Amino acid sequence: MDRSFLLQKEVIEASRDFVCIRLATYEDKEEVDYLTQVFHGPSGALENTVFTMLAPDARKYLARSGRAPQWAFSDAADMAKSMRRFAAEYKPADTQKALPAMKDFRLSLDVAACDNMPLVAAVSDDHDERVKLNQKLAQVAWSRELLGRTAYARAAAAGDTAKTKLALQPGVYVIEPDAFGTGGKILAWMDSDADTAALTIGIAGALARFKPPVKEARTHITDGVRKGIYWKTATPVTDPHGPRREEPASGGQ
């Protein structure tokens, strides 16, 4: 959202005591309705990005709402100092942390591409096994070795992965997304029965081979237009300041 704040070491360290939510604007109506209550522009509609800090009850605002951290803080040091002060007021609950993932495989792959991160995804056609895989990957995701280094997808059925240019069989994958998140390259595969230690080793090995591409927004968008790449959002885009493109007659990606 804002590299000058969110990638600073002091903010990253302070964030360890927070639940940080990576939004996927316009991909879920319920989320859009909620975010519009948190912050909206003069039009009354959601303007793409939203930033705020909430107390554990998700009702009390700890910081000013806006489109980015600089709406609430003067600089990254000010943000980190405020976060440490907020965190000291609350005692964290000792509960199992959930897998930090988007709502489905297709969106997870696209977001991983946007964030220039590899994607860890589990595939199984058995519902109970998918539940267990999500639990194992949650432990891996929050481990000290891998915390914040990869994106994750909720365990999916094989048919769900076919909605992208990837057709995956059962197992756990580390995927290097292509530039536009429509497909990717398999960096590692692990058996669904692998324990958390084996998964951690496999993912760490794939990370060592991951080479994030360098992207510049203007040329990236131009290249996407030239290649006919179009992302159709689940809900209408209401940001009056964002770029506009006509939807192709064949529909979106």
C-alpha positions as CSV (number, residue, x, y, z in Angstrom):
1,M,0.0,0.0,0.0
2,D,2.8,2.4,1.0
3,R,6.4,1.3,0.7
4,S,7.8,4.3,2.5
5,F,6.0,3.1,5.7
6,L,5.2,-0.5,5.5
7,L,8.6,-1.8,4.5
8,Q,10.5,0.0,7.2
9,K,12.2,-2.2,9.8
10,E,10.6,-0.5,12.8
11,V,7.1,-0.8,11.4
12,I,7.7,-4.5,10.5
13,E,8.9,-5.2,14.0
14,A,5.9,-3.4,15.6
15,S,3.5,-5.3,13.4
16,R,4.4,-8.6,15.1
17,D,1.9,-7.6,17.8
18,F,-0.9,-6.8,15.4
19,V,-3.3,-8.8,13.1
20,C,-2.4,-7.3,9.7
21,I,-5.0,-7.7,7.0
22,R,-4.1,-7.5,3.3
23,L,-7.3,-6.3,1.6
24,A,-8.4,-7.4,-1.9
25,T,-10.5,-4.4,-2.8
26,Y,-13.6,-5.0,-5.0
27,E,-13.3,-8.8,-4.7
28,D,-16.0,-9.3,-2.1
29,K,-19.3,-7.3,-1.6
30,E,-19.3,-7.8,2.2
31,E,-15.8,-6.5,2.4
32,V,-16.5,-3.6,0.2
33,D,-19.6,-2.6,2.3
34,Y,-17.4,-2.8,5.5
35,L,-14.5,-0.8,4.1
36,T,-16.9,1.9,2.9
37,Q,-17.9,2.4,6.5
38,V,-14.2,2.7,7.5
39,F,-13.4,5.3,4.9
40,H,-14.9,6.6,1.7
41,G,-14.2,9.6,-0.6
42,P,-16.5,12.6,-1.3
43,S,-18.6,10.4,-3.6
44,G,-19.5,8.1,-0.7
45,A,-18.0,5.2,-2.6
46,L,-14.9,3.1,-1.8
47,E,-11.7,4.6,-3.3
48,N,-9.6,1.4,-3.7
49,T,-7.3,1.6,-0.7
50,V,-8.2,1.9,3.0
51,F,-6.0,2.1,6.0
52,T,-6.8,2.2,9.7
53,M,-6.0,0.6,13.0
54,L,-8.7,-1.0,15.2
55,A,-8.9,-2.3,18.8
56,P,-9.5,-6.1,19.2
57,D,-13.3,-5.5,19.2
58,A,-13.0,-4.1,15.6
59,R,-15.1,-1.2,16.7
60,K,-12.8,1.3,18.4
61,Y,-10.5,3.2,16.0
62,L,-6.9,3.6,17.2
63,A,-5.7,5.7,14.3
64,R,-7.3,8.0,11.8
65,S,-8.8,6.2,8.8
66,G,-7.7,7.1,5.3
67,R,-6.2,5.7,2.1
68,A,-2.7,5.1,3.4
69,P,-0.6,5.3,6.6
70,Q,0.6,8.9,6.0
71,W,-3.0,10.0,6.6
72,A,-2.5,9.1,10.2
73,F,1.2,9.3,10.9
74,S,4.0,11.8,10.0
75,D,6.5,9.1,9.1
76,A,7.4,5.4,9.7
77,A,9.0,6.1,13.1
78,D,5.9,7.8,14.3
79,M,3.8,4.9,13.0
80,A,6.0,2.3,14.8
81,K,6.0,4.3,18.1
82,S,2.2,4.6,18.0
83,M,1.8,0.9,17.2
84,R,4.0,-0.1,20.2
85,R,1.9,2.2,22.4
86,F,-1.4,0.7,21.1
87,A,-0.2,-2.9,21.5
88,A,0.8,-2.3,25.1
89,E,-2.8,-1.7,26.0
90,Y,-4.0,-5.2,25.0
91,K,-3.0,-8.7,26.0
92,P,-3.0,-11.2,23.0
93,A,-5.1,-14.3,23.3
94,D,-3.4,-17.6,23.1
95,T,-5.3,-19.1,20.2
96,Q,-4.4,-21.0,17.0
97,K,-3.7,-18.5,14.2
98,A,-5.5,-19.0,10.9
99,L,-3.8,-19.3,7.5
100,P,-3.3,-15.8,6.1
101,A,-4.9,-16.4,2.7
102,M,-7.2,-14.9,0.1
103,K,-10.6,-16.4,-0.5
104,D,-9.7,-18.7,-3.4
105,F,-6.7,-20.0,-5.4
106,R,-7.2,-17.7,-8.4
107,L,-7.2,-14.6,-6.3
108,S,-4.3,-15.8,-4.2
109,L,-2.2,-16.4,-7.3
110,D,-3.0,-12.9,-8.6
111,V,-2.2,-11.2,-5.3
112,A,1.0,-13.1,-4.9
113,A,2.0,-11.8,-8.4
114,C,1.0,-8.2,-7.3
115,D,3.2,-8.5,-4.2
116,N,6.1,-10.2,-6.0
117,M,6.0,-13.2,-3.7
118,P,5.9,-16.9,-4.2
119,L,2.6,-18.6,-3.5
120,V,2.3,-21.7,-1.2
121,A,-0.8,-23.7,-2.2
122,A,-2.2,-27.1,-1.2
123,V,-4.4,-29.2,-3.4
124,S,-6.7,-32.1,-2.4
125,D,-10.0,-33.3,-3.6
126,D,-10.9,-34.5,-0.1
127,H,-12.6,-31.9,2.2
128,D,-11.2,-33.3,5.5
129,E,-7.7,-33.4,4.1
130,R,-8.0,-29.8,2.9
131,V,-8.9,-28.8,6.5
132,K,-5.8,-30.5,7.8
133,L,-3.6,-29.0,5.2
134,N,-4.8,-25.5,6.1
135,Q,-4.0,-26.2,9.7
136,K,-0.5,-27.4,8.9
137,L,0.2,-24.5,6.5
138,A,-1.0,-22.0,9.2
139,Q,1.7,-23.3,11.6
140,V,4.3,-23.0,8.8
141,A,3.1,-19.5,7.8
142,W,3.5,-18.1,11.3
143,S,6.8,-19.8,12.0
144,R,9.8,-17.6,12.7
145,E,11.6,-19.0,9.7
146,L,9.0,-18.2,7.1
147,L,6.9,-15.4,8.6
148,G,6.0,-12.8,6.0
149,R,8.2,-14.4,3.2
150,T,5.5,-16.0,1.1
151,A,1.8,-15.7,0.1
152,Y,-0.6,-18.5,0.8
153,A,-3.8,-19.9,-0.7
154,R,-6.4,-22.0,1.1
155,A,-6.3,-25.6,0.2
156,A,-8.2,-26.1,-3.0
157,A,-9.7,-28.9,-5.1
158,A,-7.8,-29.7,-8.2
159,G,-10.6,-28.4,-10.4
160,D,-10.3,-24.9,-8.7
161,T,-6.7,-24.6,-9.9
162,A,-7.7,-25.2,-13.5
163,K,-9.3,-21.7,-13.5
164,T,-5.7,-20.4,-14.0
165,K,-3.1,-21.6,-16.4
166,L,-2.0,-24.1,-13.8
167,A,-3.6,-27.6,-13.4
168,L,-2.3,-29.0,-10.2
169,Q,-2.6,-32.5,-8.8
170,P,-2.8,-33.3,-5.0
171,G,0.1,-32.1,-2.9
172,V,1.7,-28.9,-1.6
173,Y,3.2,-26.5,-4.0
174,V,5.5,-23.4,-4.0
175,I,4.7,-21.4,-7.1
176,E,6.5,-18.5,-8.8
177,P,3.6,-16.5,-10.3
178,D,3.9,-15.1,-13.8
179,A,4.0,-11.3,-14.1
180,F,0.2,-11.0,-14.2
181,G,-0.9,-13.8,-11.9
182,T,-2.6,-15.9,-14.5
183,G,-0.2,-18.9,-14.2
184,G,3.3,-19.6,-12.9
185,K,6.3,-21.9,-12.5
186,I,6.4,-24.7,-9.9
187,L,9.4,-24.2,-7.6
188,A,8.7,-27.1,-5.3
189,W,6.2,-29.9,-4.6
190,M,5.7,-31.8,-1.3
191,D,3.5,-34.7,-0.5
192,S,0.2,-33.9,1.4
193,D,1.4,-36.1,4.2
194,A,4.5,-34.1,4.8
195,D,4.8,-32.7,8.4
196,T,5.3,-29.1,9.2
197,A,9.1,-29.5,9.5
198,A,9.3,-31.0,6.0
199,L,7.1,-28.3,4.6
200,T,9.2,-25.6,6.2
201,I,12.4,-27.1,4.7
202,G,10.8,-27.4,1.3
203,I,9.4,-23.9,1.2
204,A,12.7,-22.4,2.4
205,G,14.5,-24.2,-0.4
206,A,12.1,-22.9,-2.9
207,L,12.5,-19.3,-1.5
208,A,16.2,-19.6,-2.2
209,R,15.5,-20.2,-5.8
210,F,12.8,-17.5,-6.1
211,K,13.9,-14.4,-8.1
212,P,11.2,-11.7,-7.9
213,P,10.8,-9.8,-11.2
214,V,11.4,-6.0,-11.2
215,K,8.1,-4.2,-12.1
216,E,7.4,-0.6,-12.9
217,A,3.7,0.3,-12.8
218,R,3.4,2.2,-16.1
219,T,5.2,-0.3,-18.2
220,H,3.6,-3.2,-16.4
221,I,0.1,-1.8,-17.2
222,T,1.1,-1.1,-20.8
223,D,2.4,-4.6,-21.3
224,G,-0.8,-6.0,-19.8
225,V,-3.0,-4.0,-22.2
226,R,-0.8,-5.1,-25.2
227,K,-1.2,-8.8,-24.1
228,G,-4.9,-8.5,-23.6
229,I,-4.7,-9.2,-19.8
230,Y,-7.8,-8.0,-18.0
231,W,-8.8,-8.7,-14.4
232,K,-12.6,-8.6,-13.9
233,T,-13.3,-7.7,-10.3
234,A,-16.1,-9.4,-8.3
235,T,-17.8,-6.0,-7.6
236,P,-17.6,-2.7,-9.7
237,V,-14.6,-0.5,-9.3
238,T,-15.8,2.8,-7.7
239,D,-12.4,4.6,-7.4
240,P,-12.8,7.8,-9.4
241,H,-9.0,8.3,-9.4
242,G,-8.1,4.9,-10.7
243,P,-7.2,3.9,-14.3
244,R,-10.1,2.9,-16.6
245,R,-10.1,0.2,-19.2
246,E,-12.9,-1.1,-21.3
247,E,-13.7,-4.7,-20.5
248,P,-12.9,-7.0,-23.5
249,A,-15.9,-8.6,-25.2
250,S,-14.7,-12.1,-24.2
251,G,-14.7,-11.2,-20.5
252,G,-12.0,-10.9,-17.9
253,Q,-9.2,-13.2,-16.7
